[in-house]
């Protein structure tokens, strides 16, 4: 350990009194030695920065290098948080202080797998922490999913946040008055809210300029939030739901029949304050009907007990024109407090001109790393990566995983604190 690893086209980020410097050629990431401990964190999102912060505080003399495939840091905070949620982005100030630590360096434009391999990093550093998150999407695997006008919610979120991978997405918001969002979690509510919110309010946020222009020209007046299960099982939080229900000039539409609850539903609500609060908010919203003849009036439809079975083309044959939905009902799957949606064989069509799929993010494997494709995580024991060749729970020395890559794409920004605290106990392993 002690050699230096040369990476082309990297960029070191300096904060406050240290000016940002650019490399004219290759930039050297310092190699490691046994004293002090040298750590490389792959990924500069919340999980990566929380881990860096904990390690800098808990290990005297530790040197931390953070690498990321993008030229800028902060990951999900920058590209995943809605522009009208500035309070969530305040954590960037905390992460900036971490980056300003003289024992911490950021190297952008470094892609694991192409610019540098995992094996090279492991040879160069005492400890490697994988925190590169989830940059792909789950799919339905149903007919018509490749039609134009169908995007993942991640792609749409990255688009309006100015992520370089999606700045050319150019979703067509002018060929229809109806958008369908498949999913009812917080991300689904985010994209629905951005489609419905008054653009004069969005103009004061840090939304990408091209996205704001597109939303100003949008002809979308109806957004349908479709879920396989009922209002009790909606995956959003009360805070997110309350915000979208309170949008100006938006009429909320919920079928009264969908609000009927079974004994199993009541049991779920007894066991979960969040479920109970979400159901109460939806029930209250269903009783309020806004009488408004304003041309800017829009509609938000909560569609429960429906699952997509097919995407249907419009008249041009290449663009989505409708979603075929199968009606569902809930059955107990045997797990405590959980009901699953099963199809009834009854179908209906929901016409639309754009579809946003919000059914979950997905992490991607890299060469030289064991990966659970079903769960979309790296097999680990409290953050320590498990050997793929071993039949027993044997850990890889000096290799750790945090964040979504560790537990799957769940939780909020602060959820990564626990992952970071586990990883912060890293000690030098001979």
DASULWO-V576115 format. One line per field, one symbol per residue. ss: DSSP state (h for helix, s for strand, l for the rest). psi: psi as a letter, one per 20 degrees, with the letter a starting at -180 (. if undefined). burial: 1 if it has 16 or more other ideal C-beta (glycine too) atoms within 10 Angstrom, else 0. A space follows every 50 residues. Layout:
# DASULWO-V576115
ss=???
psi=???
burial=???
This chain:
# DASULWO-V576115
ss=llllssssllssllllllllsslllssssllllllllssssslllhhhhh hhhhhhhhllllssssslllllllhhhhhllllllllhhhhhhhhhhhhh lllssssslllslllslhhhhhhhllsssslllllsslllllsllllsls sshhhhhhhhlllllllllllllllllssssslllhhhhhhhhhhhllhh hhllllllhhhhhhhhlllllsssssllllhhhllllhhhhhhhhlllls sssslhhhhlllhhhhhhhhhlhhhhhhhhhhhhhhlllllllllllsss sssllsssssssslllllssssssssssssssllllllssssssssssss sllsssslllsslllllllllsllllsllssllsssllllllllssssss sllhhhhlllllhhhhhhhhhhhlllllll
psi=pirqpppqkrpppqqdioqpqqphcqpppparrhorpppppopkaggghg ggghhhhiopiqppppqqhqiqaichhgihpqhjlhhhihihgghhhghi pijpqporkopphghqrghgghhhqhpppokjbokaqqrhkrqjijqqip qqhgggghgijkphhjijglpojjjrjpqpooqkahhghghgghhhqphh hhhjakqpghggghhhiqjpippoopqhaahhjpjrrhggghghhjqqkp ppppphhiipqrhhghgghhiohggggggggggghhipooopjphjprpo poorlpqpiqpqqahiiiqpirppppqrrpqpjhqpjpqqpqqijpqrpo qriqpoomjqrpqqrqpjpqpnhgikrpprolippqphipirmpqppjpr qrbhhgirmraagihiggghhghijprpo.
burial=00001010011110100000000000101011000011111111111111 11111100100111111111011111111111110001101100100110 00111111110100110101110111111111111011010001001011 11111111111110010010101001011111111111111111111000 01001011001101100101111111111111111111011011101001 11010001100000100110000011111011001100000000000111 11111111011101000011111111010100000000101000000001 11111111111110010010100001111100111100000000110111 111111111000100110110111010000
